[in-house]
Amino acid sequence: MQKIVWNDTNSQIIIRTPVWNHIKTLEECADTLVNQTLDNNYKKLSFDYNIEVIELRNYSFEQLNYWIRLNIFLKYNPNHTFSLMTLRCSKFETFPVILDVNYSDETSFLFCNTEEEFQAQLYGLCNKGFLKMSYSLQRHIPYSDLQTVAVYSKILKEKVVKDKIHQVELVKKYNKPWSDEQNSIFEDIMDQYRSSIVNKDAQQIKRITNDYSFEMKKKYENLLINRSERSIYEHLAYFDDLLAGVGHPDDYAKKDYKYFGSKNRFDGNKETNPARIWRRRPNNK
């Protein structure tokens, strides 16, 4: 996730101004906050952050028209995002700046006129606000939303297992041999398909084959219900070569030998269809 969010601001200009120095200081502070080891009361929480850079146009408040906002969010649930603090500054002068820290008992606006004052106040105030925010999160947000690394890892592993099972099921579902009834569809449309690709280059043939697979999937939905558009695409090019007698019978599945060379192309050529996808078949099964 992007750490710095430029809200209609020109980053190339900003990096040459004092605003960029303040952004880097906030990054260091945020890294310290989210990576600190919290006590046992907060063990359910894991955080990340981003920094928003906002330019307030036509706005004058001691010329502090750049706002740098530090947002903290739950690492595995970014829907829970909280604005921890806002730094108001200028692109012309490094100081003064104004700190506005949320979730802190300190004053809302704190003026800092020097680097020493700024550094001394920044982490202390932000850490107080961060800890208070963390405590409130643990008390008021449902446990299901407070996904720790362990919980998230468990969910991820379960998802990976489910995905693998699903993939195996898909292979079983879509990798069944083509039936004679399904193959008859390809025989019936072969003349039309060949007329469409004659004298076309390889890219055009692939695009046309793709268009045919899309239309065939729609037109013969009931018969091809367990076939994806991709598998129809591959089988169409394969069947064109098979019917034309391209290569040798051993280049095709054994059950398809009966179709080999049974429907020649208009010009009788035996060139491989450019859309053909070659796959290994152990023992041609």
Residue, then its C-alpha position, 0 to 999 in steps of 0.5 A: m500500500q502506498k505510504i504517501v498519498w498526494n491529494d492533488t499536490n505536486s510531489q516533484i515540487i514538494i520534495r524541494t520544500p520544507v514540507w518534504n522534511h516534515i513528511k520524512t519526520l512523520e514517516e519515522c514517527a509513524d514507523t516507530l508507533v506501528n512497530q512498537t511492542l504493545d503490552n498484552n492488553y493490545k496483543k490483538l492489534s496490528f497497525d499500518y499507516n499512510i500519510e496524506v499531503i493536502e494543499l489548501r488553496n486560497y487559504s491563509f492561516e499564517q501561510l500554513n496552507y499545507w496539511i500533512r495528515l497521519n492516518i493509522f489503520l488496522k493492518y488486516n482491516p483497512n476499513h478501520t482507519f483513524s486520523l491520528m494527527t495533522l501537521r500544518c506547515s508552509k512550503f516556504e518556511t520550515f517553522p513555525v508549524i502547528l501540531d493537531v493530535n487526536y485522541s490526546d488529552e493535550t491541547s488541540f493546537l500546539f505551536c512549534n517554532t524550532e526543530e528541537e521543540f517540534q521533535a520533543q513534542l511530536y512523538g510524545l503526543c502521537n504516542k499518547g494518542f496512538l495508545k489511547m486509540s488502540y485501547s478504544l479499538q480493543r474495547h469497542i470494535p468487534y473481535s472479528d475485525l481485530q485480525t492479528v497476524a496469527v488469525y490472518s495467517k490462519i484465514l489465509k492458509e484456509k483460503v489457500v487450501k480451499d482454492k487448491i481444492h477448488q482448482v482440483e475440482l475445476v480440473k476434474k470438471y473441465n478436463k473431461p474428454w470431449s464427447d462425440e456430441q460436443n465434437s459434432i458442434f465443431e464439425d458443423i461450424m468448421d467450414q464457417y470458421r475456416s472461411s473466416i480465417v482464410n488469408k488472415d495473419a496469426q494475430q487475426i486468426k487468434r482473435i477470430t478463434n477467440d470470438y468464435s469460442f465466445e459465440m459458441k459458449k453462448k449458442y451451445e450453452n447447455l451442451l458446453i456447460n462444463r467447458s470454459e471459453r478458453s477450452i473451446y478456443e483451444h479445442l476449435a483450433y485443435f479440431d481444425d488441425l485434426l480434421a485437416g489431417v495436420g501432422h500425424p495421428d499420434d499428435y492427437a488423442k487416441k479417441d480422436y483418431k477417427y476424425f483425422g483427415s476427415k474434412n480437408r480445408f478448402d485449399g487442402n493445406k496442412e499447416t498448423n492453425p496459429a491458434r493451436i495450443w500444444r499440450r502433452r498427452p501421456n500415451n496419447k490418452 
